[in-house]
Amino acid sequence: MIPQISPENAIELIGSSTQFVDIRDPDSFVSAHIKNARHLDQTSLPTFLADIPLNTQIVVYCYHGHSSLSATEFLLEQGYKDVSSLQGGFEFWRQRFPETLTPE
């Protein structure tokens, strides 16, 4: 089973050392994303894997919480120990916690 985290639990991680990872398309990321999130796609993946320690807590999100499940599984397969997919994705988060968003 792929680990998931509720928005209510994930909001508690804002401002901590947890790395939020946005896998939506680049234009959506630039338009709005969770503050301090890092955009991850095929181009930025090698740098991410080189820069982010395997013991980093990671929360992955996409639009609605479906694609982030696969990305979470992939990161776990790469050796990351504490990775979760954000339930409901960015769209649910945006409605619930708009004060935590920023454009790039």
OpenMM code with the backbone's topology and positions (N, CA, C; nanometers):
from openmm import Vec3, app, unit

residues = "MET ILE PRO GLN ILE SER PRO GLU ASN ALA ILE GLU LEU ILE GLY SER SER THR GLN PHE VAL ASP ILE ARG ASP PRO ASP SER PHE VAL SER ALA HIS ILE LYS ASN ALA ARG HIS LEU ASP GLN THR SER LEU PRO THR PHE LEU ALA ASP ILE PRO LEU ASN THR GLN ILE VAL VAL TYR CYS TYR HIS GLY HIS SER SER LEU SER ALA THR GLU PHE LEU LEU GLU GLN GLY TYR LYS ASP VAL SER SER LEU GLN GLY GLY PHE GLU PHE TRP ARG GLN ARG PHE PRO GLU THR LEU THR PRO GLU".split()
positions = [
    Vec3(0.0838, -0.1181, 0.0000),
    Vec3(0.0000, 0.0000, 0.0000),
    Vec3(0.0884, 0.1247, 0.0000),
    Vec3(0.0544, 0.2195, -0.0830),
    Vec3(0.1309, 0.3428, -0.0954),
    Vec3(0.0886, 0.4392, 0.0155),
    Vec3(0.1846, 0.4931, 0.0903),
    Vec3(0.1504, 0.5836, 0.2002),
    Vec3(0.0825, 0.7113, 0.1508),
    Vec3(-0.0199, 0.7526, 0.2236),
    Vec3(-0.0887, 0.8765, 0.1939),
    Vec3(-0.0975, 0.9600, 0.3210),
    Vec3(-0.1098, 1.0920, 0.3031),
    Vec3(-0.1238, 1.1819, 0.4160),
    Vec3(-0.2419, 1.2747, 0.3898),
    Vec3(-0.3212, 1.2968, 0.4919),
    Vec3(-0.4354, 1.3867, 0.4777),
    Vec3(-0.3869, 1.5307, 0.4769),
    Vec3(-0.4600, 1.6195, 0.4132),
    Vec3(-0.4230, 1.7610, 0.4176),
    Vec3(-0.4154, 1.8143, 0.5602),
    Vec3(-0.5018, 1.7664, 0.6463),
    Vec3(-0.5026, 1.8113, 0.7857),
    Vec3(-0.3724, 1.7748, 0.8573),
    Vec3(-0.3165, 1.6603, 0.8249),
    Vec3(-0.1875, 1.6218, 0.8831),
    Vec3(-0.0712, 1.6900, 0.8109),
    Vec3(-0.0833, 1.7057, 0.6805),
    Vec3(0.0244, 1.7675, 0.6023),
    Vec3(0.0417, 1.9156, 0.6360),
    Vec3(-0.0661, 1.9846, 0.6670),
    Vec3(-0.0563, 2.1277, 0.6994),
    Vec3(0.0334, 2.1480, 0.8212),
    Vec3(0.0371, 2.0505, 0.9085),
    Vec3(0.1219, 2.0587, 1.0279),
    Vec3(0.2706, 2.0547, 0.9920),
    Vec3(0.3022, 2.0087, 0.8712),
    Vec3(0.4416, 1.9953, 0.8285),
    Vec3(0.4953, 2.1202, 0.7589),
    Vec3(0.4081, 2.2152, 0.7281),
    Vec3(0.4505, 2.3399, 0.6648),
    Vec3(0.5482, 2.4100, 0.7587),
    Vec3(0.6595, 2.4545, 0.7042),
    Vec3(0.7597, 2.5233, 0.7845),
    Vec3(0.8595, 2.4311, 0.8509),
    Vec3(0.8396, 2.3001, 0.8367),
    Vec3(0.9349, 2.2033, 0.8921),
    Vec3(1.0361, 2.1672, 0.7831),
    Vec3(1.1160, 2.0685, 0.8087),
    Vec3(1.2144, 2.0245, 0.7093),
    Vec3(1.1530, 1.9333, 0.6030),
    Vec3(1.0227, 1.9091, 0.6118),
    Vec3(0.9546, 1.8259, 0.5122),
    Vec3(0.9617, 1.8924, 0.3755),
    Vec3(0.9920, 1.8133, 0.2738),
    Vec3(0.9981, 1.8636, 0.1372),
    Vec3(0.8663, 1.8324, 0.0664),
    Vec3(0.7912, 1.9367, 0.0291),
    Vec3(0.6716, 1.9194, -0.0519),
    Vec3(0.7159, 1.9163, -0.1972),
    Vec3(0.6624, 1.8212, -0.2729),
    Vec3(0.7018, 1.8000, -0.4122),
    Vec3(0.5781, 1.8072, -0.5003),
    Vec3(0.5810, 1.8988, -0.5947),
    Vec3(0.4708, 1.9236, -0.6874),
    Vec3(0.5035, 1.8577, -0.8201),
    Vec3(0.4204, 1.7642, -0.8658),
    Vec3(0.4473, 1.6962, -0.9930),
    Vec3(0.3512, 1.7404, -1.1037),
    Vec3(0.2783, 1.8490, -1.0807),
    Vec3(0.1911, 1.9009, -1.1858),
    Vec3(0.2755, 1.9616, -1.2975),
    Vec3(0.2135, 2.0060, -1.4046),
    Vec3(0.2885, 2.0635, -1.5158),
    Vec3(0.3533, 2.1955, -1.4725),
    Vec3(0.4605, 2.2360, -1.5396),
    Vec3(0.5341, 2.3561, -1.4993),
    Vec3(0.4492, 2.4836, -1.4928),
    Vec3(0.3582, 2.5023, -1.5870),
    Vec3(0.2748, 2.6233, -1.5852),
    Vec3(0.1850, 2.6279, -1.4625),
    Vec3(0.1306, 2.5143, -1.4249),
    Vec3(0.0464, 2.5091, -1.3044),
    Vec3(0.1292, 2.5397, -1.1803),
    Vec3(0.2508, 2.4863, -1.1767),
    Vec3(0.3384, 2.5120, -1.0629),
    Vec3(0.3695, 2.6611, -1.0517),
    Vec3(0.4048, 2.7242, -1.1626),
    Vec3(0.4371, 2.8670, -1.1620),
    Vec3(0.3155, 2.9487, -1.1204),
    Vec3(0.1986, 2.9069, -1.1636),
    Vec3(0.0751, 2.9793, -1.1319),
    Vec3(0.0478, 2.9807, -0.9817),
    Vec3(0.0627, 2.8670, -0.9163),
    Vec3(0.0412, 2.8569, -0.7713),
    Vec3(0.0894, 2.7209, -0.7228),
    Vec3(0.1500, 2.7210, -0.6056),
    Vec3(0.1951, 2.5965, -0.5439),
    Vec3(0.2068, 2.6182, -0.3934),
    Vec3(0.2206, 2.5095, -0.3210),
    Vec3(0.2409, 2.5180, -0.1765),
    Vec3(0.3768, 2.5842, -0.1526),
    Vec3(0.3796, 2.6811, -0.0617),
    Vec3(0.5034, 2.7537, -0.0335),
    Vec3(0.6187, 2.6575, -0.0086),
    Vec3(0.7318, 2.6892, -0.0716),
    Vec3(0.8566, 2.6129, -0.0595),
    Vec3(0.8517, 2.4745, -0.1231),
    Vec3(0.7459, 2.4456, -0.1986),
    Vec3(0.7419, 2.3178, -0.2705),
    Vec3(0.8454, 2.3201, -0.3825),
    Vec3(0.8877, 2.2028, -0.4189),
    Vec3(0.9837, 2.1876, -0.5277),
    Vec3(0.9119, 2.1197, -0.6430),
    Vec3(0.9286, 2.1755, -0.7638),
    Vec3(0.8664, 2.1145, -0.8816),
    Vec3(0.9527, 1.9961, -0.9261),
    Vec3(0.8866, 1.8855, -0.9555),
    Vec3(0.9580, 1.7653, -0.9971),
    Vec3(0.8967, 1.7124, -1.1259),
    Vec3(0.9823, 1.6982, -1.2261),
    Vec3(0.9424, 1.6359, -1.3522),
    Vec3(1.0626, 1.5586, -1.4052),
    Vec3(1.0518, 1.5054, -1.5242),
    Vec3(1.1602, 1.4232, -1.5789),
    Vec3(1.2908, 1.5020, -1.5909),
    Vec3(1.2802, 1.6321, -1.6179),
    Vec3(1.3988, 1.7154, -1.6340),
    Vec3(1.4688, 1.7407, -1.5007),
    Vec3(1.3909, 1.7667, -1.3965),
    Vec3(1.4493, 1.8009, -1.2669),
    Vec3(1.4763, 1.6786, -1.1782),
    Vec3(1.4319, 1.5621, -1.2200),
    Vec3(1.4467, 1.4409, -1.1388),
    Vec3(1.5919, 1.4082, -1.1026),
    Vec3(1.6861, 1.4095, -1.1970),
    Vec3(1.8241, 1.3753, -1.1588),
    Vec3(1.8802, 1.4681, -1.0510),
    Vec3(1.8525, 1.5972, -1.0612),
    Vec3(1.9001, 1.6930, -0.9614),
    Vec3(1.8339, 1.6678, -0.8274),
    Vec3(1.7042, 1.6403, -0.8302),
    Vec3(1.6314, 1.6103, -0.7066),
    Vec3(1.6927, 1.4902, -0.6362),
    Vec3(1.7149, 1.3832, -0.7112),
    Vec3(1.7700, 1.2610, -0.6529),
    Vec3(1.9103, 1.2842, -0.5972),
    Vec3(1.9852, 1.3737, -0.6594),
    Vec3(2.1206, 1.4036, -0.6121),
    Vec3(2.1199, 1.4962, -0.4909),
    Vec3(2.0217, 1.5861, -0.4828),
    Vec3(2.0192, 1.6905, -0.3795),
    Vec3(1.9460, 1.6525, -0.2509),
    Vec3(1.8439, 1.5702, -0.2609),
    Vec3(1.7571, 1.5449, -0.1457),
    Vec3(1.8009, 1.4160, -0.0757),
    Vec3(1.8426, 1.4263, 0.0514),
    Vec3(1.8851, 1.3068, 0.1252),
    Vec3(1.7722, 1.2043, 0.1391),
    Vec3(1.8093, 1.0779, 0.1432),
    Vec3(1.7114, 0.9683, 0.1489),
    Vec3(1.6287, 0.9685, 0.2770),
    Vec3(1.6751, 1.0340, 0.3817),
    Vec3(1.5988, 1.0375, 0.5068),
    Vec3(1.5065, 1.1589, 0.5172),
    Vec3(1.4951, 1.2375, 0.4110),
    Vec3(1.4067, 1.3540, 0.4087),
    Vec3(1.2611, 1.3096, 0.4044),
    Vec3(1.1785, 1.3721, 0.4861),
    Vec3(1.0339, 1.3468, 0.4777),
    Vec3(0.9815, 1.4220, 0.3554),
    Vec3(0.9059, 1.3521, 0.2715),
    Vec3(0.8574, 1.4084, 0.1456),
    Vec3(0.7067, 1.3895, 0.1362),
    Vec3(0.6372, 1.4959, 0.0921),
    Vec3(0.4948, 1.4897, 0.0614),
    Vec3(0.4803, 1.5248, -0.0859),
    Vec3(0.4285, 1.4319, -0.1647),
    Vec3(0.4125, 1.4493, -0.3092),
    Vec3(0.2680, 1.4841, -0.3404),
    Vec3(0.2483, 1.5830, -0.4279),
    Vec3(0.1116, 1.6147, -0.4689),
    Vec3(0.1030, 1.6415, -0.6185),
    Vec3(-0.0152, 1.6136, -0.6715),
    Vec3(-0.0487, 1.6381, -0.8110),
    Vec3(-0.1791, 1.7185, -0.8113),
    Vec3(-0.2586, 1.7077, -0.9142),
    Vec3(-0.3838, 1.7836, -0.9210),
    Vec3(-0.4888, 1.7316, -0.8225),
    Vec3(-0.5163, 1.6013, -0.8283),
    Vec3(-0.6262, 1.5450, -0.7500),
    Vec3(-0.5852, 1.4277, -0.6607),
    Vec3(-0.4568, 1.3967, -0.6548),
    Vec3(-0.4094, 1.2921, -0.5661),
    Vec3(-0.3985, 1.1544, -0.6276),
    Vec3(-0.4026, 1.1458, -0.7608),
    Vec3(-0.3927, 1.0148, -0.8259),
    Vec3(-0.2516, 0.9886, -0.8788),
    Vec3(-0.1979, 1.0807, -0.9593),
    Vec3(-0.0630, 1.0642, -1.0150),
    Vec3(0.0431, 1.0653, -0.9068),
    Vec3(0.0157, 1.1358, -0.7986),
    Vec3(0.1143, 1.1428, -0.6896),
    Vec3(0.1352, 1.0068, -0.6239),
    Vec3(0.0386, 0.9173, -0.6368),
    Vec3(0.0566, 0.7819, -0.5819),
    Vec3(0.1720, 0.7115, -0.6532),
    Vec3(0.1762, 0.7219, -0.7852),
    Vec3(0.2841, 0.6586, -0.8626),
    Vec3(0.4180, 0.7245, -0.8328),
    Vec3(0.4183, 0.8563, -0.8209),
    Vec3(0.5427, 0.9277, -0.7906),
    Vec3(0.5930, 0.8909, -0.6511),
    Vec3(0.5023, 0.8767, -0.5567),
    Vec3(0.5394, 0.8351, -0.4215),
    Vec3(0.6028, 0.6972, -0.4248),
    Vec3(0.5397, 0.6063, -0.4958),
    Vec3(0.5927, 0.4706, -0.5080),
    Vec3(0.7323, 0.4722, -0.5711),
    Vec3(0.7497, 0.5535, -0.6744),
    Vec3(0.8793, 0.5644, -0.7409),
    Vec3(0.9868, 0.6127, -0.6434),
    Vec3(0.9573, 0.7174, -0.5664),
    Vec3(1.0560, 0.7705, -0.4721),
    Vec3(1.0900, 0.6677, -0.3633),
    Vec3(0.9913, 0.5925, -0.3193),
    Vec3(1.0177, 0.4859, -0.2229),
    Vec3(1.1111, 0.3807, -0.2839),
    Vec3(1.0890, 0.3494, -0.4101),
    Vec3(1.1744, 0.2523, -0.4794),
    Vec3(1.3172, 0.3038, -0.4955),
    Vec3(1.3344, 0.4364, -0.4959),
    Vec3(1.4675, 0.4968, -0.5073),
    Vec3(1.5415, 0.4981, -0.3740),
    Vec3(1.4730, 0.4559, -0.2667),
    Vec3(1.5380, 0.4465, -0.1372),
    Vec3(1.4934, 0.5490, -0.0344),
    Vec3(1.4032, 0.6388, -0.0728),
    Vec3(1.3508, 0.7348, 0.0248),
    Vec3(1.2649, 0.6592, 0.1249),
    Vec3(1.2776, 0.6954, 0.2509),
    Vec3(1.2147, 0.6187, 0.3588),
    Vec3(1.0786, 0.6719, 0.4010),
    Vec3(1.0556, 0.8035, 0.3868),
    Vec3(0.9365, 0.8672, 0.4429),
    Vec3(0.8696, 0.9541, 0.3368),
    Vec3(0.7962, 0.8898, 0.2473),
    Vec3(0.7301, 0.9582, 0.1364),
    Vec3(0.5813, 0.9291, 0.1435),
    Vec3(0.5005, 1.0337, 0.1278),
    Vec3(0.3547, 1.0181, 0.1290),
    Vec3(0.2928, 1.0973, 0.0146),
    Vec3(0.1820, 1.0482, -0.0350),
    Vec3(0.1029, 1.1172, -0.1358),
    Vec3(-0.0055, 1.1989, -0.0652),
    Vec3(-0.0211, 1.3238, -0.1070),
    Vec3(-0.1211, 1.4114, -0.0473),
    Vec3(-0.2612, 1.3734, -0.0959),
    Vec3(-0.3467, 1.3315, -0.0051),
    Vec3(-0.4835, 1.2934, -0.0400),
    Vec3(-0.5598, 1.4152, -0.0921),
    Vec3(-0.6287, 1.3971, -0.2033),
    Vec3(-0.7083, 1.5045, -0.2617),
    Vec3(-0.6301, 1.5983, -0.3502),
    Vec3(-0.4982, 1.5914, -0.3449),
    Vec3(-0.4127, 1.6706, -0.4321),
    Vec3(-0.4204, 1.8203, -0.4092),
    Vec3(-0.3619, 1.8921, -0.5043),
    Vec3(-0.3512, 2.0375, -0.4947),
    Vec3(-0.4869, 2.1051, -0.4941),
    Vec3(-0.5789, 2.0551, -0.5745),
    Vec3(-0.7100, 2.1220, -0.5841),
    Vec3(-0.7832, 2.1211, -0.4508),
    Vec3(-0.7773, 2.0114, -0.3790),
    Vec3(-0.8401, 2.0069, -0.2468),
    Vec3(-0.7650, 2.0988, -0.1499),
    Vec3(-0.6312, 2.0914, -0.1538),
    Vec3(-0.5478, 2.1753, -0.0677),
    Vec3(-0.5774, 2.3236, -0.0927),
    Vec3(-0.5848, 2.3619, -0.2199),
    Vec3(-0.6074, 2.5023, -0.2580),
    Vec3(-0.7376, 2.5550, -0.1985),
    Vec3(-0.8400, 2.4740, -0.1988),
    Vec3(-0.9687, 2.5145, -0.1417),
    Vec3(-0.9617, 2.5239, 0.0101),
    Vec3(-0.8862, 2.4366, 0.0705),
    Vec3(-0.8808, 2.4253, 0.2161),
    Vec3(-0.7822, 2.5214, 0.2810),
    Vec3(-0.6641, 2.5391, 0.2181),
    Vec3(-0.5562, 2.6169, 0.2786),
    Vec3(-0.4969, 2.7192, 0.1806),
    Vec3(-0.5775, 2.8091, 0.1264),
    Vec3(-0.5253, 2.9044, 0.0255),
    Vec3(-0.4146, 2.9947, 0.0789),
    Vec3(-0.4101, 3.0148, 0.2085),
    Vec3(-0.3073, 3.1018, 0.2664),
    Vec3(-0.1666, 3.0424, 0.2579),
    Vec3(-0.1568, 2.9140, 0.2252),
    Vec3(-0.0258, 2.8479, 0.2175),
    Vec3(0.0298, 2.8459, 0.0750),
    Vec3(-0.0391, 2.9111, -0.0174),
    Vec3(0.0017, 2.9059, -0.1583),
    Vec3(0.0819, 3.0295, -0.1975),
    Vec3(0.1627, 3.0094, -0.2982),
    Vec3(0.2423, 3.1181, -0.3524),
    Vec3(0.2667, 3.0926, -0.4996),
    Vec3(0.2739, 3.1981, -0.5799),
    Vec3(0.3264, 3.1780, -0.7159),
    Vec3(0.4793, 3.1750, -0.7065),
    Vec3(0.5426, 3.1220, -0.8097),
    Vec3(0.6885, 3.1141, -0.8075),
    Vec3(0.7462, 3.2524, -0.8249),
] * unit.nanometer
topology = app.Topology()
chain = topology.addChain("A")
for resn in residues:
    res = topology.addResidue(resn, chain)
    for name in ("N", "CA", "C"):
        topology.addAtom(name, app.Element.getBySymbol(name[0]), res)
